[in-house]
């Protein structure tokens, strides 16, 4: 006599109804949600501190220098990351990525205790946070693409991304409330504690992945009990061999151009509007809180439905179109509150729609590409976009281009981004069709 499976709980039925989560996926999704919550919560405690340190380092004319240092540091760190990924089992490598950054945070805590206003230390901290945030989020989404299949990703990545939005709302809220009570330095210790929780959750999620894989079904048929073969530069090699991965890189490049143009405008206008470092930190933290609360609502109730109904291509194209309109608004009214409002719109649409959409693109590639080529795209390509856009924007400002004029330039960049997004979405649909026919992930030749 066959024993029927137990009836799903009320919570499981609710999750299936609201987010499309199947009962056997609940634990993995809950752990992923928690992982992203503590990851972005801990990072977003640091982000307003980083932005405030950018104002300590210098004015807008110095930002392109910080962006250059950030790109160079990222370029150096990417092959180091690749070397460790090739020499350690993934089950060991993933938690140690975050353990390393905890040690870094503690180092900066002691430096700030002795030289809080030192321009050099402020610049180093700005660069370090700008490098480390790329790696921690890239590793997270690599892991997600290595657990959930492409069909699962369409249903679940929006909900999982909501975990990050909750954390990214809580993190800056903690900063905004506590920065004037405990001071900037103690915030670093709170952030470090959050990353220690991340390590514990990763261990639990590694166990859950093994159970899902052993149970069969529609999951990624990969194991974390292996080392990624190859050398430290495999990420670059895989990228340049694959037209599909190069298309993703082009999409990321244009995304960074739009973000950097806005950041340059923001830095100057915020410095003029707010006098003290604490006031600037609080302003940045308030914007972060608004962004992530709004993004959370869209991720929980809109992302999965949008992708299911209109496809990944729509998710990719939406933000470029929104930004083209937003830059027109800045050109018409180049004041700090309009620009901050545009930042809110950009980041909500990016975090809630474009980010889950672009991470779905990696569910159809092989494991080496997920962890190595994806990391190069998320770090080196992203930061190359930052530094190239920074120097171009600084050059335009040097030539006398105003905030409004820079915004018109942003419109042109957004339209190019939209064209790339449309092409990439169509390429993904074609790759997805090929994978459905063969049952195999695409390789570097795709």
C-alpha positions in Angstrom: 0.0 0.0 0.0 1.4 3.4 -1.0 1.4 6.0 1.7 0.3 9.3 0.2 2.6 12.3 0.9 1.6 14.6 3.8 -0.7 17.4 2.9 1.1 20.8 2.6 0.9 23.1 5.5 -1.1 26.3 5.5 2.1 28.3 5.1 3.2 26.1 2.1 -0.2 26.6 0.5 0.0 30.4 1.1 3.5 30.6 -0.4 2.4 28.6 -3.5 -0.6 30.9 -4.0 1.2 34.2 -3.5 4.7 33.4 -4.9 4.4 30.1 -6.8 6.7 28.2 -4.4 6.1 24.5 -4.5 6.1 22.7 -1.1 9.4 20.8 -1.7 11.1 24.2 -2.5 10.0 26.0 0.6 13.1 25.2 2.7 15.6 26.1 0.0 13.8 29.3 -0.8 13.5 30.3 2.9 17.2 29.7 3.4 18.0 31.7 0.2 15.7 34.5 1.3 17.5 34.6 4.7 20.9 34.4 3.1 20.2 37.4 0.9 18.5 39.3 3.8 21.6 39.1 6.0 24.0 39.6 3.1 22.4 42.9 1.9 21.4 44.0 5.4 25.0 43.8 6.4 26.3 45.5 3.3 23.8 48.3 3.4 24.9 49.2 6.9 28.3 49.9 5.3 27.1 51.6 2.1 26.0 54.9 3.6 29.3 55.0 5.5 31.1 54.4 2.2 29.3 57.2 0.4 30.0 59.6 3.3 33.7 58.5 3.2 33.6 59.5 -0.5 32.8 63.0 0.5 35.6 63.0 3.0 38.0 61.9 0.3 37.2 64.8 -2.0 34.8 66.6 -4.2 33.2 65.4 -7.5 36.5 66.0 -9.3 38.1 63.3 -7.2 35.5 60.6 -7.8 36.9 59.5 -11.1 40.1 58.8 -9.3 38.3 56.6 -6.8 36.5 54.8 -9.6 39.8 54.1 -11.4 41.3 52.7 -8.2 38.2 50.6 -7.7 38.4 49.1 -11.2 42.2 48.3 -10.8 41.5 46.6 -7.5 38.7 44.6 -9.0 40.8 43.6 -12.0 43.5 42.3 -9.6 41.0 40.6 -7.3 39.1 38.7 -10.0 41.9 36.2 -10.9 42.7 35.8 -7.2 39.0 34.8 -6.7 39.4 32.5 -9.7 42.5 30.9 -8.3 40.8 30.0 -5.0 37.6 28.8 -6.8 39.9 26.4 -8.8 41.7 25.0 -5.7 38.9 24.7 -3.1 35.7 22.6 -3.2 32.8 24.9 -3.8 31.3 23.8 -0.5 34.4 25.1 1.3 35.0 28.1 -0.9 31.6 29.8 -0.7 31.5 30.4 3.1 35.1 31.4 3.2 34.5 34.2 0.7 32.4 35.9 3.4 34.8 34.9 6.2 37.6 36.8 4.4 35.4 40.0 4.2 34.6 39.8 7.9 38.3 40.0 8.7 38.5 43.0 6.4 35.7 44.8 8.2 37.4 44.3 11.5 40.6 45.7 10.1 38.8 48.9 9.0 37.2 49.2 12.4 40.6 49.5 14.1 41.8 51.9 11.4 38.8 54.2 11.9 39.3 54.1 15.7 42.6 55.8 15.2 42.1 58.0 12.1 38.4 58.5 11.3 38.9 61.6 9.1 42.1 60.5 7.3 41.6 61.2 3.6 43.8 58.2 2.5 41.9 55.7 4.8 38.6 57.2 3.6 39.6 56.6 0.0 40.8 53.0 0.7 37.6 52.2 2.5 35.5 53.6 -0.4 37.4 51.5 -2.9 37.3 48.4 -0.7 33.5 48.5 -0.2 33.0 49.2 -3.9 35.0 46.0 -4.7 33.7 43.7 -2.0 30.0 44.4 -2.6 30.4 43.2 -6.2 32.0 39.9 -5.1 29.5 39.1 -2.3 26.4 39.6 -4.5 28.0 37.8 -7.5 28.7 34.8 -5.3 25.2 34.8 -4.0 23.5 34.8 -7.4 26.0 32.3 -8.8 24.9 30.0 -5.9 21.2 30.6 -6.7 21.8 29.8 -10.4 23.5 26.6 -9.3 20.6 25.5 -7.2 17.4 26.5 -9.1 16.7 25.6 -12.7 15.6 28.1 -15.4 11.9 27.3 -14.9 12.2 27.6 -11.1 14.2 30.8 -11.4 11.3 32.5 -13.3 9.0 31.7 -10.4 11.4 32.1 -7.4 14.1 34.7 -8.1 11.8 37.6 -7.6 10.8 36.3 -4.2 14.4 35.4 -3.2 15.5 38.9 -4.3 12.9 40.3 -1.9 15.0 38.8 1.0 17.7 41.2 -0.2 15.3 44.1 -0.3 14.2 43.4 3.3 17.8 43.4 4.4 18.7 46.4 2.3 15.8 48.3 4.0 16.7 47.2 7.5 20.5 47.9 7.0 20.3 51.6 6.1 17.5 52.0 8.7 19.9 50.7 11.3 22.5 53.1 10.1 20.2 56.1 10.0 18.9 55.5 13.5 22.2 54.4 15.2 24.9 56.5 13.4 24.4 59.5 15.7 24.1 57.2 18.8 26.9 54.7 18.5 29.0 56.4 15.8 30.2 55.2 12.4 32.8 52.8 13.7 30.5 50.6 15.8 28.3 50.1 12.7 31.2 48.1 11.1 31.0 45.6 14.0 27.3 45.2 13.5 27.9 44.6 9.8 30.5 42.0 10.5 28.2 40.1 12.8 25.6 39.9 10.0 28.1 38.4 7.7 28.9 35.7 10.2 25.2 34.7 10.1 25.5 34.5 6.3 28.2 31.8 6.7 25.9 29.7 8.9 23.0 30.0 6.4 25.3 29.0 3.5 26.2 25.8 5.2 22.5 24.9 5.7 21.7 25.8 2.1 24.6 23.6 0.8 23.0 20.7 2.6 19.6 21.5 1.2 21.0 21.7 -2.3 22.4 18.2 -1.9 19.0 16.9 -0.8 17.2 18.5 -3.7 19.7 17.2 -6.2 19.5 13.6 -4.8 15.7 13.8 -4.9 15.6 14.5 -8.7 13.1 16.8 -10.2 13.5 20.2 -11.9 16.7 21.4 -10.2 20.3 22.0 -11.3 22.1 18.6 -11.5 25.4 19.9 -10.1 27.4 19.2 -6.9 29.3 21.5 -4.6 31.7 18.7 -3.7 34.1 19.6 -6.5 36.8 22.1 -7.4 36.3 24.2 -10.6 39.0 23.1 -12.9 41.3 25.5 -14.8 43.3 28.5 -13.9 42.8 32.0 -12.4 42.0 33.6 -15.8 39.3 31.1 -16.9 36.6 33.6 -16.2 38.0 36.0 -18.8 38.6 33.1 -21.3 35.0 31.8 -20.9 33.6 35.3 -21.3 35.4 36.1 -24.5 34.6 32.7 -26.1 30.9 33.0 -25.6 28.7 35.5 -27.6 25.9 34.9 -25.1 28.1 35.9 -22.1 29.5 38.9 -24.0 25.9 40.1 -24.6 25.3 39.9 -20.8 28.5 41.8 -20.3 27.3 44.6 -22.7 24.1 44.8 -20.8 25.9 45.2 -17.5 28.3 47.8 -19.1 25.4 50.1 -20.1 23.7 49.6 -16.7 26.9 50.9 -15.0 27.1 53.9 -17.3 23.6 55.0 -16.3 24.3 54.4 -12.6 27.6 56.2 -12.6 26.2 59.3 -14.5 23.5 59.6 -11.8 26.0 59.0 -9.0 28.3 61.8 -10.2 25.3 64.2 -10.3 24.2 63.0 -6.8 27.5 63.5 -5.1 27.8 67.1 -6.1 24.2 68.1 -5.3 24.1 66.2 -2.0 27.4 67.9 -0.9 25.8 71.3 -1.6 22.5 70.4 0.2 23.9 68.8 3.3 26.9 70.1 5.3 28.0 67.4 7.7 29.2 63.8 7.1 26.4 62.6 9.5 23.7 64.5 7.6 24.9 63.1 4.2 25.1 59.6 5.7 21.5 60.0 7.0 20.3 61.3 3.6 21.8 58.3 1.7 20.4 55.9 4.3 16.9 57.4 4.0 17.0 56.9 0.2 18.2 53.4 0.6 15.3 52.6 3.0 12.7 54.0 0.6 14.2 52.1 -2.4 14.3 48.8 -0.7 10.8 48.9 0.9 9.3 49.7 -2.5 11.4 47.1 -4.3 10.3 44.5 -1.7 6.6 45.0 -2.6 7.3 44.6 -6.3 9.5 41.5 -5.8 6.9 39.8 -3.5 3.9 40.4 -5.6 4.9 41.5 -9.1 8.2 40.2 -10.4 7.3 36.6 -10.8 4.0 37.5 -12.4 5.6 40.0 -14.8 8.2 37.5 -16.0 5.7 34.7 -16.3 3.3 36.8 -18.3 5.7 38.9 -20.4 9.0 37.0 -20.4 12.6 37.7 -19.4 13.0 40.1 -22.3 10.4 42.5 -20.8 12.2 42.5 -17.5 15.5 43.4 -19.2 14.0 46.2 -21.4 11.9 47.9 -18.7 14.6 49.7 -16.8 16.4 51.3 -19.8 13.1 52.7 -20.9 12.3 54.1 -17.4 15.7 55.7 -17.2 15.4 57.4 -20.6 12.3 59.1 -19.2 13.9 59.8 -15.9 16.9 61.6 -17.4 14.5 63.8 -19.3 13.0 64.8 -15.9 16.5 65.7 -14.5 17.3 67.7 -17.6 14.1 69.7 -17.0 14.6 70.2 -13.3 18.3 69.6 -12.2 17.8 69.9 -8.4 18.8 67.5 -5.6 15.3 66.3 -4.7 14.5 65.4 -8.3 17.7 63.5 -8.7 17.2 61.6 -5.5 13.7 60.7 -6.7 15.1 59.4 -10.0 17.6 57.3 -8.0 14.7 55.8 -6.1 12.8 55.0 -9.4 16.0 53.6 -11.0 17.0 51.4 -8.2 13.5 50.0 -7.5 13.0 49.0 -11.1 16.5 47.6 -11.3 16.4 45.6 -8.0 12.8 44.4 -8.4 12.8 43.6 -12.1 16.1 43.9 -14.0 18.3 42.2 -11.4 16.2 39.0 -11.1 15.8 39.0 -14.9 19.5 39.3 -15.6 20.3 36.5 -13.0 17.9 34.2 -14.7 20.2 34.4 -17.8 22.9 32.4 -15.9 20.6 29.4 -15.2 21.3 28.0 -18.7 25.1 28.1 -18.5 27.5 25.5 -17.2 28.9 25.5 -13.6 32.3 27.0 -14.5 30.6 29.9 -16.3 28.2 30.5 -13.3 31.1 30.9 -10.8 34.0 32.2 -13.0 32.7 34.1 -16.1 29.8 35.5 -14.1 32.1 36.8 -11.5 34.2 38.6 -14.1 31.1 40.1 -15.6 29.7 41.2 -12.2 33.0 42.6 -11.0 35.5 43.6 -13.7 33.0 44.4 -16.4 30.8 46.3 -13.9 33.7 48.3 -12.5 35.1 49.0 -16.0 31.8 50.5 -16.8 32.1 52.6 -13.7 35.5 53.9 -14.4 34.9 54.6 -18.1 31.6 56.4 -17.4 33.3 58.3 -14.5 36.0 59.7 -16.7 33.7 60.5 -19.6 31.2 62.2 -17.2 34.1 64.1 -15.5 35.3 65.2 -18.9 31.9 66.5 -19.9 31.7 68.5 -16.7 35.2 69.9 -17.2 34.0 71.1 -20.6 31.3 73.0 -18.9 28.4 70.6 -19.3 25.8 71.2 -16.6 23.8 68.6 -14.6 21.0 69.1 -17.2 23.3 68.6 -20.1 24.8 65.5 -18.5 21.2 64.2 -18.2 20.7 64.5 -22.0 23.8 62.4 -22.4 22.2 59.9 -20.1 19.1 59.7 -22.3 21.3 58.6 -25.2 23.1 56.0 -23.0 19.7 54.6 -21.8 18.4 54.2 -25.3 21.6 52.2 -26.3 21.1 50.1 -23.2 17.5 49.4 -24.2 18.6 48.1 -27.6 21.2 45.8 -26.1 18.6 44.5 -23.6 16.1 43.7 -26.3 18.8 41.8 -28.3 20.0 39.9 -25.1 16.4 38.9 -24.2 15.9 37.4 -27.6 19.2 35.5 -27.4 18.2 34.1 -24.0 14.9 32.8 -25.4 16.8 31.1 -28.2 19.3 29.6 -25.8 16.5 28.4 -23.6 14.8 26.7 -26.5 18.0 24.9 -27.4 18.5 23.8 -23.8 15.0 22.4 -23.7 15.7 20.4 -26.8 19.1 19.0 -25.7 18.7 19.0 -21.9 22.2 20.4 -21.5 23.5 23.8 -20.3 25.2 25.9 -22.9 28.9 26.0 -23.2 31.4 28.7 -24.1 30.6 28.2 -27.8 27.0 29.3 -27.4 
